[in-house]
Amino acid sequence: MQAEKTIAEFNNCIDALLKRVQINYIFCFSNRVEIDKWDFDNYEKYLGDSSHKITVNSALFLNSIKEPYLLDEISETNDLNNKFGNFHDFVDDQINKLCKKGHNLYDLNDLIRVAVKKIDKHISNMNYESWKKEGNVLDNENILFLVIGNQKRTYRGIYFEIECGLYFDNSFAFRRNLLNEMKYNLVDVYSKYLLLPHHRTLPKIKYTCSDSDISILIKSLWHANAIQDNNELKSILLKLFNLSDTEFAKNCSEFARKQIATKFLKEIISVLLPPGSEIVKKKNN
């Protein structure tokens, strides 16, 4: 269905953007002009003293070093702006359109809340202190290249302090702003359309029949033309009975293939149409 396709595309976009916005590589260029290998080894020992810091006169922050067209700050910035702009267009067009239809509102409620929670996690870790910690919760590569003259060293664990001026602050702040704009856009959608009673406040209904039986029961109500907002009803019932859309679709498909009434369905029929009822008499006649 179109709604499920849009929701899947939204989730893919969120995951791709959160991965794209991360800084995986930092290039630090020192103001020293020339240094040979022997000097660099001694310089590293010098930096190992916590009282010593390296002064960086320029820096480059990249997500990937595999894309030749994204190896400078301007290209990186423009690409990020374009990708986040495309996401805002997608939300304004597809997600807003889906919300306005009034279908799948509980699913969309969950979708936005989970997305905002993911974004918040990335915002809180979008700073240099989090970046340089080993075992970063965002699982970045976190590689720093120190370039002095014609020598370059690679570091996966940063043991020295860097005097970097505004380079680091601005690069992380730029990405935090992108994430915050992304979050505020989703919060705006949520506040307009999706301030609903959360489904976790609903009870989880226990049952002794099979989930296939429950699926057929839900399907019968879902396809009842006399019930308005039947898509919303389906979503609520699936939550009540703790069934996923995938399980529901599989059970309905299996029932359609076998066309066998289970004990549970026979019990429902006997309750609705007990022996001796007028409807049964008319049917038999």
C-alpha positions in Angstrom: 0.0 0.0 0.0 1.1 3.6 -0.6 1.1 4.5 3.1 3.4 1.6 4.0 5.7 2.5 1.1 5.9 6.1 2.3 6.6 5.1 5.8 9.4 2.7 4.7 10.9 5.5 2.5 10.7 7.9 5.5 12.6 5.5 7.7 15.3 4.9 5.1 15.7 8.7 4.6 16.1 9.2 8.4 18.7 6.5 8.7 20.6 7.7 5.6 20.7 11.3 6.8 21.8 10.5 10.3 24.6 8.4 8.8 25.5 11.1 6.3 25.7 14.0 8.7 28.3 12.4 10.9 31.9 13.6 10.9 34.1 10.5 10.3 37.3 12.2 9.3 39.1 15.3 10.6 42.1 16.7 8.8 44.2 19.1 11.0 46.8 21.2 9.3 49.5 22.7 11.5 51.1 26.0 10.9 54.6 24.4 10.9 56.0 24.5 7.3 58.5 21.7 7.2 59.0 18.6 9.4 60.7 15.3 8.7 59.9 11.9 10.0 62.4 12.0 12.9 61.1 15.4 14.0 57.5 14.2 13.8 58.3 11.3 16.2 59.7 13.8 18.7 56.8 16.1 18.1 54.4 13.3 19.1 56.3 12.8 22.3 56.1 16.5 22.9 52.3 16.4 22.4 52.0 13.5 24.8 52.6 15.9 27.6 49.2 17.1 28.7 50.5 20.7 29.1 51.4 20.9 25.5 48.9 21.6 22.7 49.2 21.6 18.9 48.0 24.7 17.1 45.9 24.1 14.1 45.6 26.8 11.5 43.0 25.1 9.3 40.9 21.9 9.5 38.7 19.9 7.2 35.7 17.8 8.4 34.4 15.0 6.2 31.9 12.2 6.3 33.7 10.2 3.6 37.1 10.2 1.9 35.9 7.9 -0.9 34.0 10.5 -2.9 36.4 12.7 -4.9 33.8 15.5 -5.3 33.3 15.8 -1.5 36.9 16.4 -0.4 36.6 20.1 0.5 34.5 22.0 3.1 32.4 23.8 0.5 31.4 20.7 -1.4 30.6 18.9 1.9 28.5 21.8 3.2 26.5 22.1 -0.1 25.9 18.4 -0.3 24.6 18.3 3.3 22.3 21.3 2.6 20.9 19.6 -0.5 20.3 16.3 1.1 18.5 17.8 4.2 16.6 20.1 1.8 15.3 17.1 -0.1 14.2 15.5 3.2 12.2 18.6 4.1 10.5 18.5 0.7 9.7 14.9 1.2 8.1 15.6 4.6 6.2 18.6 3.3 4.9 16.6 0.4 4.5 12.9 1.3 4.2 12.8 5.1 1.9 15.9 5.4 -0.3 14.5 2.6 -0.5 11.1 4.5 -1.4 12.8 7.7 -4.1 15.0 6.1 -5.8 11.8 4.8 -6.4 10.8 8.5 -5.3 7.2 7.9 -2.6 5.3 9.8 -2.4 8.1 12.4 -1.2 5.9 15.2 1.5 4.4 13.0 2.5 7.9 12.0 2.5 9.0 15.6 5.0 6.3 16.4 7.0 7.0 13.3 7.6 10.6 14.2 8.3 10.0 17.9 10.9 7.4 17.1 12.5 9.6 14.5 12.8 12.5 16.8 14.3 10.3 19.5 17.0 9.2 17.0 17.7 12.8 16.0 18.0 13.9 19.6 20.6 11.2 20.3 22.7 12.5 17.4 22.3 16.1 18.4 23.6 15.4 21.9 26.7 13.6 20.5 27.4 16.1 17.8 30.5 17.7 19.5 34.2 17.2 19.5 34.4 15.8 23.0 31.9 13.0 22.1 33.7 12.5 18.8 37.1 11.8 20.2 36.0 9.4 22.9 36.8 5.8 22.3 33.7 3.6 21.9 31.6 6.5 20.6 27.9 5.5 20.9 27.4 6.6 17.4 30.0 4.1 16.2 31.8 6.4 13.8 35.2 5.7 12.3 36.5 8.8 14.1 39.8 9.1 12.3 42.0 12.3 12.7 44.7 13.1 10.3 47.5 15.4 11.5 49.2 17.1 8.6 52.5 19.0 9.2 54.3 20.0 6.0 54.7 17.0 3.9 54.2 14.5 6.7 50.8 13.0 7.8 49.9 10.9 10.7 46.7 9.0 11.4 45.1 8.7 14.8 42.1 6.7 15.9 42.5 7.7 19.5 43.3 11.3 20.3 45.7 11.6 23.2 46.8 15.2 22.7 45.0 18.5 22.9 44.3 20.7 19.9 44.1 24.5 19.8 41.6 24.8 17.0 39.9 28.2 17.4 36.5 28.2 15.8 37.1 25.5 13.2 35.8 22.6 15.3 33.0 24.5 17.0 31.6 25.8 13.7 31.7 22.4 11.9 29.9 20.6 14.7 27.5 23.5 15.2 26.6 23.5 11.5 25.6 19.8 11.7 23.7 20.3 14.9 21.7 23.1 13.2 20.8 20.7 10.4 19.6 18.1 12.8 17.6 20.6 14.9 15.8 21.9 11.7 15.0 18.3 10.8 13.6 17.7 14.3 11.6 20.9 14.4 10.0 20.1 11.0 8.9 16.7 12.3 7.7 18.2 15.6 5.6 20.7 13.6 4.0 17.8 11.7 3.4 15.9 14.9 1.7 18.9 16.6 -0.6 19.6 13.7 -1.8 16.1 13.0 -0.6 13.5 15.5 -1.3 14.6 19.1 -3.2 11.3 19.8 -3.6 9.1 22.8 -0.5 6.9 22.6 -1.3 3.3 21.9 0.8 2.1 24.8 -1.9 3.6 27.1 -4.2 1.0 25.6 -4.4 -2.4 27.2 -2.7 -5.4 25.6 -5.6 -7.9 25.1 -4.7 -11.5 26.0 -6.3 -14.3 24.0 -6.2 -18.1 23.9 -7.0 -18.5 20.2 -4.4 -18.2 17.5 -3.2 -14.9 16.1 -4.6 -16.1 12.8 -8.1 -16.1 14.3 -7.5 -12.5 15.6 -6.3 -11.4 12.2 -9.5 -12.7 10.5 -11.6 -11.0 13.1 -9.8 -7.7 12.5 -10.0 -8.1 8.8 -13.8 -8.5 8.9 -14.1 -5.2 10.7 -11.5 -3.5 8.5 -13.5 -4.4 5.4 -16.9 -3.4 6.8 -18.0 -0.5 4.6 -20.3 0.8 7.3 -17.4 1.6 9.6 -15.7 4.9 8.9 -12.0 5.4 9.4 -11.6 1.6 9.2 -7.8 1.9 8.5 -7.5 3.7 11.9 -9.6 1.0 13.5 -7.3 -1.7 12.0 -4.2 0.1 13.3 -5.7 0.3 16.9 -6.8 -3.3 16.9 -3.4 -4.6 15.8 -1.9 -2.6 18.7 -4.5 -4.0 21.1 -3.7 -7.6 20.1 0.0 -7.0 19.7 0.1 -8.0 16.1 2.4 -6.5 13.4 1.3 -5.5 9.9 3.5 -8.3 8.6 1.9 -11.0 10.8 -1.6 -9.7 10.0 -1.0 -9.8 6.2 0.6 -13.3 6.4 -2.3 -14.7 8.5 -4.9 -13.2 6.1 -3.1 -14.6 3.1 -2.9 -18.0 4.7 -6.6 -18.0 5.6 -7.6 -17.0 2.0 -5.5 -19.9 0.7 -7.0 -22.5 3.0 -10.5 -21.2 3.4 -11.1 -23.3 6.5 -13.2 -22.1 9.4 -11.4 -22.6 12.7 -13.0 -23.5 16.1 -12.8 -19.8 17.1 -14.6 -18.6 14.0 -17.3 -21.3 14.5 -17.8 -20.1 18.0 -18.3 -16.6 16.8 -20.8 -17.7 14.3 -22.7 -19.8 16.8 -22.9 -16.7 19.1 -24.1 -14.4 16.4 -26.3 -17.0 14.8 -27.4 -19.5 17.5 -29.3 -22.6 16.5 -33.0 -21.9 16.3 -32.6 -18.2 15.5 -34.8 -16.6 12.9 -31.8 -15.8 10.6 -30.7 -19.5 10.7 -34.3 -20.7 10.0 -34.6 -18.3 7.0 -31.3 -19.5 5.7 -32.2 -23.1 6.1 -35.5 -22.5 4.3 
